[in-house]
């Protein structure tokens, strides 16, 4: 099983990025998938997740209304659309199954400048 996150980068506050999480070696649509970030202070925070079947999504207050998760099971990929980014969103972003049960990918760095 492999998870590969991509799409990170440097963006100014108010900008947007779309991250991708590509999975291989598993039956992708058997899993709910979540995005988790590790801040520069090394704290971990869930930023949202998507159900395996009905596509329902869930977000914490910190990202609701700005972040949108979607999935394409035909491509074994989950996306994280991030809009109106803030410096506090700076982190390494990871994806994993919900609950966490897969090997972690390398993550993708998102840096938001003020």
Beta strands, then each sheet from edge to edge (+ up, - down):
strand 1: 2-6
strand 2: 9-12
strand 3: 17-24
strand 4: 32-39
strand 5: 44-50
strand 6: 57-58
strand 7: 67-72
strand 8: 77-82
strand 9: 91-98
strand 10: 108-113
sheet 1: 1+ 3- 8+ 7-
sheet 2: 2+ 10+ 9- 4+ 5- 6+
end
